[in-house]
Amino acid sequence: MNNSSEREHLNRFNWMADTTIPEAEPDRMIFFWRHEGLLDVHPESWPLPAALSACRFLSYFLSLSGYYGNRGLVEVTRAKLVAQFGLETADAWKRANVGWQIICYGLRDFQGALSGLLMAHDEAKPAITVLASGVHYWAIHEATSCLTGGFPAVDLKHFWPVEEGLALARDFLAALDWENRSLKAFDVHELSPFMNLSFVSDVAAAYESEADS
């Protein structure tokens, strides 16, 4: 199946970050659900100070992950998946490893878009309109909740202490009602994005099969 056909089927999900994994034939993976609305983006009104803090936090988090890698984040999430879902360690590690690659790719795109919106924003207006979905809120929630365990020691000559990064997070988490927006939809269905990773080609093929039936 060609790339344009895959994208035609997947554009509706609005979380277009994916990663290629080294299987027998390398294929791309994404977060994917058939539950309606979980990946749909909606215009959200973010207070300007909260949007600025979110943008700064994402820049900080992505700088750390770019410099130190995702190893610490993967280990934190692996332990959570084993405890919560009873997964085998190897399965939990693979899900966490692939998931964090996708999260970081997606957050990099989102931070770039948010930064552009802030640069173009009229500072006289108290809020900014951001397009976000439940998985965007969830991904940033994961970045904040795993920050300390994922980066237990940072070079203070080059990076802020992790506590300062978390202080930035507190500035916008409460203002944007993060717990409700990011986790409610997944809790209702007892879902975890790490448990809902699918091959892009399989998802596209399933929709093509439905269209042909």
DRENDO-1510 file (C-alpha; in Angstrom, 1 decimal, always signed):
<recs>
REC; n; res; u; v; w
REC; 1; MET; +0.0; +0.0; +0.0 .
REC; 2; ASN; +1.4; +3.3; -1.0 .
REC; 3; ASN; +2.1; +6.2; +1.4 .
REC; 4; SER; -0.6; +8.5; +0.1 .
REC; 5; SER; -3.2; +5.8; +0.6 .
REC; 6; GLU; -2.1; +5.2; +4.2 .
REC; 7; ARG; -2.2; +8.8; +5.0 .
REC; 8; GLU; -5.6; +9.2; +3.4 .
REC; 9; HIS; -6.9; +6.7; +5.9 .
REC; 10; LEU; -4.9; +8.0; +8.9 .
REC; 11; ASN; -5.4; +11.7; +8.5 .
REC; 12; ARG; -8.6; +11.5; +10.5 .
REC; 13; PHE; -6.7; +10.6; +13.7 .
REC; 14; ASN; -4.7; +13.9; +13.9 .
REC; 15; TRP; -1.8; +12.3; +15.8 .
REC; 16; MET; +0.4; +11.8; +12.9 .
REC; 17; ALA; +3.7; +11.1; +14.7 .
REC; 18; ASP; +4.9; +7.6; +14.0 .
REC; 19; THR; +8.2; +5.6; +14.2 .
REC; 20; THR; +9.8; +2.9; +12.1 .
REC; 21; ILE; +10.8; -0.2; +14.0 .
REC; 22; PRO; +13.4; -2.7; +12.9 .
REC; 23; GLU; +11.2; -5.8; +12.3 .
REC; 24; ALA; +11.8; -8.3; +9.5 .
REC; 25; GLU; +10.4; -5.7; +7.1 .
REC; 26; PRO; +10.6; -2.2; +8.8 .
REC; 27; ASP; +7.1; -0.8; +9.4 .
REC; 28; ARG; +5.8; +2.3; +11.0 .
REC; 29; MET; +3.8; +2.3; +14.3 .
REC; 30; ILE; +1.3; +4.8; +15.7 .
REC; 31; PHE; -1.1; +5.1; +18.6 .
REC; 32; PHE; -4.5; +3.9; +17.3 .
REC; 33; TRP; -8.0; +3.3; +18.7 .
REC; 34; ARG; -11.3; +2.6; +17.1 .
REC; 35; HIS; -13.1; +4.5; +19.9 .
REC; 36; GLU; -14.6; +7.6; +18.5 .
REC; 37; GLY; -13.1; +10.9; +19.5 .
REC; 38; LEU; -10.0; +9.9; +21.3 .
REC; 39; LEU; -7.6; +11.2; +18.7 .
REC; 40; ASP; -9.8; +14.0; +17.2 .
REC; 41; VAL; -8.4; +17.5; +17.7 .
REC; 42; HIS; -10.5; +20.3; +19.0 .
REC; 43; PRO; -9.9; +24.0; +19.3 .
REC; 44; GLU; -8.9; +24.7; +22.9 .
REC; 45; SER; -8.7; +28.2; +24.5 .
REC; 46; TRP; -5.4; +28.3; +26.5 .
REC; 47; PRO; -4.7; +31.3; +28.7 .
REC; 48; LEU; -1.6; +33.0; +27.3 .
REC; 49; PRO; +0.5; +32.5; +30.5 .
REC; 50; ALA; -0.4; +28.8; +30.5 .
REC; 51; ALA; +0.5; +28.5; +26.8 .
REC; 52; LEU; +3.8; +30.2; +27.3 .
REC; 53; SER; +4.6; +27.8; +30.2 .
REC; 54; ALA; +3.6; +24.8; +28.2 .
REC; 55; CYS; +5.8; +25.9; +25.3 .
REC; 56; ARG; +8.8; +26.4; +27.6 .
REC; 57; PHE; +8.3; +23.1; +29.3 .
REC; 58; LEU; +8.1; +21.2; +26.1 .
REC; 59; SER; +11.3; +22.9; +24.9 .
REC; 60; TYR; +13.0; +21.9; +28.2 .
REC; 61; PHE; +11.7; +18.3; +28.0 .
REC; 62; LEU; +12.7; +17.8; +24.4 .
REC; 63; SER; +16.1; +19.3; +25.0 .
REC; 64; LEU; +16.7; +16.7; +27.8 .
REC; 65; SER; +15.3; +13.8; +25.7 .
REC; 66; GLY; +17.4; +14.9; +22.7 .
REC; 67; TYR; +20.6; +15.1; +24.8 .
REC; 68; TYR; +20.1; +12.1; +27.2 .
REC; 69; GLY; +17.9; +9.9; +25.1 .
REC; 70; ASN; +14.7; +8.1; +26.1 .
REC; 71; ARG; +16.3; +5.3; +28.1 .
REC; 72; GLY; +15.2; +6.6; +31.5 .
REC; 73; LEU; +11.7; +7.4; +30.3 .
REC; 74; VAL; +11.4; +3.9; +28.8 .
REC; 75; GLU; +12.5; +2.2; +32.1 .
REC; 76; VAL; +10.0; +4.3; +34.2 .
REC; 77; THR; +7.1; +3.3; +31.8 .
REC; 78; ARG; +8.2; -0.3; +31.5 .
REC; 79; ALA; +7.9; -0.7; +35.3 .
REC; 80; LYS; +4.4; +0.9; +35.2 .
REC; 81; LEU; +3.2; -1.3; +32.4 .
REC; 82; VAL; +4.4; -4.5; +34.2 .
REC; 83; ALA; +2.7; -3.4; +37.4 .
REC; 84; GLN; -0.5; -2.1; +35.9 .
REC; 85; PHE; -1.1; -4.7; +33.1 .
REC; 86; GLY; +1.0; -7.7; +34.2 .
REC; 87; LEU; +3.0; -7.6; +31.0 .
REC; 88; GLU; +6.1; -9.6; +30.5 .
REC; 89; THR; +9.2; -7.4; +30.9 .
REC; 90; ALA; +10.2; -7.8; +27.3 .
REC; 91; ASP; +6.8; -6.8; +26.0 .
REC; 92; ALA; +6.5; -3.9; +28.4 .
REC; 93; TRP; +10.0; -2.6; +27.3 .
REC; 94; LYS; +9.1; -2.8; +23.6 .
REC; 95; ARG; +5.9; -0.9; +24.1 .
REC; 96; ALA; +7.5; +1.7; +26.2 .
REC; 97; ASN; +10.5; +2.1; +23.8 .
REC; 98; VAL; +8.3; +2.5; +20.7 .
REC; 99; GLY; +5.8; +4.6; +22.6 .
REC; 100; TRP; +8.3; +7.1; +23.8 .
REC; 101; GLN; +9.8; +7.5; +20.3 .
REC; 102; ILE; +6.3; +8.4; +19.0 .
REC; 103; ILE; +5.6; +10.7; +22.0 .
REC; 104; CYS; +8.8; +12.7; +21.4 .
REC; 105; TYR; +8.3; +13.0; +17.7 .
REC; 106; GLY; +4.7; +14.2; +18.2 .
REC; 107; LEU; +5.6; +16.6; +21.0 .
REC; 108; ARG; +8.3; +18.1; +18.8 .
REC; 109; ASP; +5.8; +18.8; +16.1 .
REC; 110; PHE; +3.3; +20.2; +18.6 .
REC; 111; GLN; +5.9; +22.4; +20.3 .
REC; 112; GLY; +6.9; +23.8; +17.0 .
REC; 113; ALA; +3.3; +24.6; +16.1 .
REC; 114; LEU; +2.6; +26.1; +19.6 .
REC; 115; SER; +5.7; +28.2; +19.3 .
REC; 116; GLY; +4.6; +29.6; +15.9 .
REC; 117; LEU; +1.1; +30.4; +17.3 .
REC; 118; LEU; +2.7; +32.3; +20.2 .
REC; 119; MET; +5.0; +34.3; +17.9 .
REC; 120; ALA; +2.0; +35.4; +15.8 .
REC; 121; HIS; -0.3; +36.0; +18.7 .
REC; 122; ASP; -1.6; +39.4; +19.6 .
REC; 123; GLU; -0.3; +40.0; +23.1 .
REC; 124; ALA; -3.4; +42.2; +23.9 .
REC; 125; LYS; -5.6; +39.0; +23.7 .
REC; 126; PRO; -5.7; +37.0; +26.9 .
REC; 127; ALA; -5.9; +33.5; +25.3 .
REC; 128; ILE; -4.6; +31.5; +22.4 .
REC; 129; THR; -6.5; +28.9; +20.3 .
REC; 130; VAL; -4.7; +25.6; +20.2 .
REC; 131; LEU; -5.7; +22.5; +18.3 .
REC; 132; ALA; -5.2; +19.6; +20.6 .
REC; 133; SER; -6.6; +16.1; +21.2 .
REC; 134; GLY; -6.8; +13.8; +24.2 .
REC; 135; VAL; -3.6; +12.1; +23.2 .
REC; 136; HIS; -1.8; +15.4; +23.1 .
REC; 137; TYR; -2.8; +16.1; +26.6 .
REC; 138; TRP; -1.9; +12.6; +27.6 .
REC; 139; ALA; +1.5; +12.8; +26.0 .
REC; 140; ILE; +2.4; +16.0; +27.8 .
REC; 141; HIS; +1.0; +14.5; +31.1 .
REC; 142; GLU; +3.4; +11.6; +30.6 .
REC; 143; ALA; +6.3; +13.9; +29.9 .
REC; 144; THR; +5.7; +15.7; +33.2 .
REC; 145; SER; +5.0; +12.7; +35.3 .
REC; 146; CYS; +8.0; +10.8; +34.1 .
REC; 147; LEU; +10.4; +13.8; +34.1 .
REC; 148; THR; +12.1; +13.1; +37.5 .
REC; 149; GLY; +12.5; +9.3; +37.0 .
REC; 150; GLY; +13.4; +9.7; +33.4 .
REC; 151; PHE; +16.2; +12.2; +34.0 .
REC; 152; PRO; +17.4; +11.6; +37.6 .
REC; 153; ALA; +20.6; +13.7; +37.1 .
REC; 154; VAL; +21.1; +16.5; +34.6 .
REC; 155; ASP; +24.2; +18.6; +33.9 .
REC; 156; LEU; +23.4; +21.8; +35.7 .
REC; 157; LYS; +25.9; +23.7; +33.6 .
REC; 158; HIS; +23.7; +23.3; +30.6 .
REC; 159; PHE; +20.2; +22.5; +31.8 .
REC; 160; TRP; +17.8; +23.8; +34.5 .
REC; 161; PRO; +17.3; +21.5; +37.4 .
REC; 162; VAL; +14.4; +19.1; +36.9 .
REC; 163; GLU; +12.6; +20.8; +39.7 .
REC; 164; GLU; +12.5; +24.0; +37.7 .
REC; 165; GLY; +11.1; +22.1; +34.7 .
REC; 166; LEU; +8.3; +20.7; +36.9 .
REC; 167; ALA; +7.6; +24.2; +38.2 .
REC; 168; LEU; +6.9; +25.3; +34.7 .
REC; 169; ALA; +4.6; +22.3; +34.3 .
REC; 170; ARG; +2.7; +23.3; +37.4 .
REC; 171; ASP; +2.0; +26.7; +35.8 .
REC; 172; PHE; -0.1; +25.2; +33.1 .
REC; 173; LEU; -1.3; +21.8; +34.4 .
REC; 174; ALA; -3.8; +23.3; +36.8 .
REC; 175; ALA; -4.7; +26.2; +34.5 .
REC; 176; LEU; -5.7; +23.8; +31.7 .
REC; 177; ASP; -7.5; +21.2; +33.9 .
REC; 178; TRP; -4.9; +18.7; +32.7 .
REC; 179; GLU; -6.0; +15.6; +34.7 .
REC; 180; ASN; -9.6; +15.9; +33.4 .
REC; 181; ARG; -8.7; +16.6; +29.8 .
REC; 182; SER; -5.8; +14.2; +29.4 .
REC; 183; LEU; -6.9; +11.1; +31.3 .
REC; 184; LYS; -10.7; +11.0; +31.5 .
REC; 185; ALA; -11.3; +9.6; +28.0 .
REC; 186; PHE; -8.7; +6.9; +28.5 .
REC; 187; ASP; -9.8; +6.0; +32.0 .
REC; 188; VAL; -13.4; +5.6; +30.8 .
REC; 189; HIS; -12.3; +2.9; +28.3 .
REC; 190; GLU; -9.6; +1.5; +30.6 .
REC; 191; LEU; -7.1; +2.2; +27.8 .
REC; 192; SER; -3.5; +3.1; +27.8 .
REC; 193; PRO; -1.9; +4.5; +24.6 .
REC; 194; PHE; +1.1; +2.2; +25.3 .
REC; 195; MET; -1.3; -0.7; +25.0 .
REC; 196; ASN; -2.7; +0.6; +21.7 .
REC; 197; LEU; +0.2; +0.6; +19.4 .
REC; 198; SER; -0.5; -0.6; +15.8 .
REC; 199; PHE; +1.4; -0.9; +12.5 .
REC; 200; VAL; +0.4; +1.9; +10.2 .
REC; 201; SER; +0.0; -0.6; +7.3 .
REC; 202; ASP; -2.3; -2.8; +9.3 .
REC; 203; VAL; -4.5; +0.1; +10.2 .
REC; 204; ALA; -4.7; +1.3; +6.7 .
REC; 205; ALA; -5.4; -2.2; +5.3 .
REC; 206; ALA; -8.2; -2.7; +7.8 .
REC; 207; TYR; -9.9; +0.5; +6.6 .
REC; 208; GLU; -9.4; -0.4; +3.0 .
REC; 209; SER; -11.0; -3.8; +3.7 .
REC; 210; GLU; -14.0; -2.1; +5.4 .
REC; 211; ALA; -14.4; +0.3; +2.5 .
REC; 212; ASP; -14.4; -2.6; +0.0 .
REC; 213; SER; -16.9; -4.7; +2.0 .
</recs>
